[in-house]
Amino acid sequence: MNTIVDINTSHKLLKVKDLKDRYGIGNDAAYALVRRKDFPAFYLSGKFFIREDLLLEWEQNSEKRIKC
């Protein structure tokens, strides 16, 4: 199966430090979060990155699960 990727679409990428600042968490919690299977992070060249648009979607879905 071929996947078509639009390279003209740019997304803001966050780093683990951004995640720590956003949630007020430490290193251990941030790395535990990016390693979760349901978390929108990817690993590239020895670093984790998080697409901000997917993070917002993940946050919204997480809120719905917590409220249920």
N, C-alpha and C positions, 0 to 999 in steps of 0.2 A: 504494500500500500504506500503510495506517495503522499507526502504531506506538503501542502503549499504554504509557504511562509511569506508574509508581506514584510520585506525588509525596510520599507518606507515608514512603517508604523513604529513610532518610538514610545517607549514606556519608561516611566521613572523607576529606577532601580534603587532599592534601599539596601544598606549593609546592616550587619548585626549591630553595629554601634547605633544606627538610626532606630533599630527596633528597641534597643535598651533605653534610649532616650524617650521614645514614644510611650512605652509602657512603664517606665521607671523600674526596670528589672536589672538584675545582675547578669554576669557572663553565663553562669550555669543555667539559669532559667531561659535566657535568650537562645543558647545553643540547644537546649532541650526542645524548645519551640520549633526552631528551624529543622530539626530532625524528625518532627512528627510527620506521619504520612499524609495527613489532611492539611498540612500547612503549605502555602504557596511559595516555597523557597526552592532554589536550585543551587547546585555546587559547581563552580567553574574555576579552574586554575587555583585550587586551594582555598577558595573563599565562597561563602554563602551569599546569595543575593535574593532579594524579595521584590517582586513586581508590586508597586504600590496599588495599582488598580485591582489586582487579585487579592491583595491583603485587605482592601476595603470590602470586597465581596466576602472574603473569609470571615471578617469581623461581623458582618451583617448576618451571615449564616450561623455563626457561633452564638450570637445574641438570641436568635430564634430558638436554638436548641436549649439554651439556658432558661428561657422564659416558659418553655413547655412543661 
